[in-house]
Amino acid sequence: MASYAQFLGRKVTVQYRVGDVLLPASGTFAADSGRSIFLEQHVEQRGKLSYFRWEIPYQYIHRIEEVPDIAEQQTTPEPAPAMPENSHAASASAGIGLSSSSAASLLNLPQRPKAV
């Protein structure tokens, strides 16, 4: 098995397998036991500091990569997305200015028959 100790203390994103599904987890790489890795994420909600911890066994890890620091991301500004030329398309993409009939047609889903 591979050792992931080089990520210790760094912010990482891990993609891991649960059954047939790949799930993402991001946080600070807290520990490597030799059999599994431990991620930690600190969150502040309503003035209270909480944290989450994940234990991910080696055999479930699909991909792990380091997340660049925020300072590095700010040095290369991304261009602003282009605005649509059509004002109706702009309002539709923003979800603004839709009438109830046009919104209903967008969400026109077939109705299930009621069970008897």
Sine and cosine of phi, psi and omega as CSV:
sin_phi,cos_phi,sin_psi,cos_psi,sin_omega,cos_omega
0.00,0.00,0.50,-0.87,-0.01,-1.00
-0.99,0.17,0.48,-0.88,0.08,-1.00
-0.97,-0.22,0.68,-0.73,-0.03,-1.00
-0.93,-0.36,0.40,0.92,-0.08,-1.00
-0.90,0.44,-0.36,0.93,-0.01,-1.00
-0.92,0.39,-0.27,0.96,0.02,-1.00
-1.00,-0.01,-0.02,1.00,-0.10,-1.00
-0.81,0.59,0.83,-0.56,0.03,-1.00
0.99,0.12,0.00,1.00,-0.03,-1.00
-0.98,-0.21,0.40,-0.92,0.08,-1.00
-0.99,0.16,0.80,-0.61,-0.06,-1.00
-0.73,-0.69,0.32,-0.95,0.18,-0.98
-0.87,-0.50,0.78,-0.62,-0.03,-1.00
-0.88,-0.47,0.72,-0.69,0.15,-0.99
-0.95,-0.31,0.85,-0.52,-0.06,-1.00
-0.77,-0.64,0.41,-0.91,-0.11,-0.99
-0.99,-0.10,0.73,-0.68,0.13,-0.99
-0.77,-0.64,0.98,-0.21,-0.10,-0.99
0.92,0.40,-0.83,-0.56,0.02,-1.00
-0.99,-0.14,0.13,0.99,-0.10,-1.00
-0.93,-0.36,0.64,-0.77,0.12,-0.99
-0.99,-0.17,0.81,-0.59,-0.01,-1.00
-0.90,-0.43,0.58,-0.82,0.05,-1.00
-1.00,-0.08,0.50,-0.86,0.15,-0.99
-0.60,-0.80,0.68,-0.74,0.02,-1.00
-0.73,-0.69,0.55,-0.84,0.00,-1.00
0.20,-0.98,-0.22,-0.98,0.02,-1.00
-1.00,0.01,0.75,-0.66,0.02,-1.00
-0.94,0.33,0.95,-0.32,-0.13,-0.99
-1.00,-0.03,-0.62,0.79,-0.08,-1.00
-0.33,-0.94,0.33,-0.94,0.08,-1.00
-0.69,-0.72,0.93,-0.37,-0.08,-1.00
-1.00,0.05,-0.16,0.99,-0.09,-1.00
0.99,-0.16,-0.32,0.95,0.06,-1.00
-0.86,-0.50,-0.45,0.89,0.00,-1.00
-0.47,-0.88,0.27,-0.96,0.04,-1.00
-0.93,-0.36,0.35,-0.94,-0.01,-1.00
-0.79,-0.61,0.83,-0.56,0.07,-1.00
-0.95,-0.31,0.48,-0.88,0.00,-1.00
-0.69,-0.72,0.67,-0.74,0.03,-1.00
-0.72,-0.69,0.81,-0.59,0.01,-1.00
-0.99,-0.12,0.72,-0.70,-0.05,-1.00
-0.71,-0.71,0.66,-0.75,0.09,-1.00
-0.93,-0.37,0.87,-0.49,0.03,-1.00
-0.80,-0.60,0.82,-0.57,0.03,-1.00
0.79,0.61,0.64,0.77,0.06,-1.00
0.99,0.16,0.00,1.00,-0.01,-1.00
-0.95,-0.31,0.78,-0.63,-0.01,-1.00
-1.00,0.06,0.84,-0.54,0.03,-1.00
-0.81,-0.58,0.25,-0.97,0.08,-1.00
-0.54,-0.84,0.45,-0.89,0.05,-1.00
-0.90,-0.44,0.55,-0.83,0.08,-1.00
-0.77,-0.63,0.68,-0.74,0.07,-1.00
-0.89,-0.46,0.63,-0.78,0.21,-0.98
-0.91,-0.42,0.86,-0.51,-0.03,-1.00
-0.85,-0.52,0.92,-0.39,0.03,-1.00
-0.89,0.45,0.53,-0.85,-0.03,-1.00
-0.79,0.61,-0.68,0.73,-0.11,-0.99
-0.92,0.38,-0.27,0.96,0.02,-1.00
-1.00,-0.09,-0.17,0.99,-0.03,-1.00
-0.96,0.28,0.83,-0.57,0.06,-1.00
-0.99,-0.11,-0.72,0.69,-0.01,-1.00
-0.46,-0.89,0.58,-0.81,0.09,-1.00
-0.68,-0.74,0.73,-0.69,0.03,-1.00
-0.57,-0.82,0.52,-0.86,0.00,-1.00
-0.98,0.21,0.65,-0.76,0.04,-1.00
-1.00,-0.04,0.78,-0.63,0.01,-1.00
-0.91,0.42,0.47,-0.88,0.02,-1.00
-0.91,0.42,0.38,-0.92,0.01,-1.00
-0.90,0.43,-0.59,0.81,0.00,-1.00
-0.88,0.47,-0.61,0.79,0.03,-1.00
-0.93,0.36,-0.59,0.81,-0.02,-1.00
-0.93,0.36,-0.54,0.84,-0.05,-1.00
-0.97,0.24,-0.34,0.94,-0.01,-1.00
-0.96,0.29,-0.42,0.91,0.02,-1.00
-0.91,-0.41,1.00,0.00,-0.02,-1.00
-0.93,0.37,0.64,-0.77,0.02,-1.00
-1.00,0.02,0.55,-0.84,0.03,-1.00
-0.93,0.37,0.52,-0.85,0.01,-1.00
-0.94,0.35,0.57,-0.82,0.01,-1.00
-0.92,0.40,0.56,-0.83,-0.02,-1.00
-0.94,0.35,0.63,-0.78,0.03,-1.00
-1.00,0.09,0.65,-0.76,0.05,-1.00
-0.90,0.43,0.56,-0.83,-0.01,-1.00
-0.96,0.29,-0.56,0.83,-0.04,-1.00
-0.99,0.13,0.84,-0.55,-0.04,-1.00
-0.93,0.38,-0.51,0.86,0.04,-1.00
-0.92,0.39,-0.64,0.77,0.04,-1.00
-0.91,0.42,-0.59,0.80,0.01,-1.00
-0.91,0.42,-0.69,0.72,-0.01,-1.00
-0.95,0.32,-0.53,0.85,0.02,-1.00
-0.94,0.34,-0.63,0.78,0.00,-1.00
-0.94,0.34,-0.48,0.88,0.02,-1.00
-1.00,0.04,-0.15,0.99,0.00,-1.00
0.98,0.22,0.34,0.94,-0.05,-1.00
-0.94,-0.34,0.63,-0.77,0.10,-0.99
0.99,0.14,0.23,0.97,0.05,-1.00
-0.99,0.11,0.76,-0.65,0.10,-1.00
-0.98,0.20,0.25,-0.97,-0.05,-1.00
-0.91,0.42,-0.53,0.85,0.00,-1.00
-0.95,0.32,-0.64,0.77,0.02,-1.00
-0.95,0.30,-0.55,0.84,0.06,-1.00
-0.93,0.37,-0.62,0.79,0.02,-1.00
-0.92,0.40,-0.61,0.79,0.00,-1.00
-0.93,0.36,-0.51,0.86,0.06,-1.00
-0.93,0.37,-0.55,0.83,-0.05,-1.00
-0.97,-0.24,0.45,0.89,-0.03,-1.00
-0.96,0.29,0.99,-0.13,0.00,-1.00
-0.95,-0.31,0.58,-0.81,0.02,-1.00
-0.91,0.42,0.65,-0.76,0.00,-1.00
-0.99,0.11,0.68,-0.73,0.06,-1.00
-0.98,0.22,0.62,-0.78,0.06,-1.00
-0.93,0.37,0.59,-0.80,0.00,-1.00
-0.97,0.25,0.64,-0.77,0.02,-1.00
-0.95,0.30,0.61,-0.79,-0.03,-1.00
-1.00,-0.10,0.00,0.00,0.00,0.00
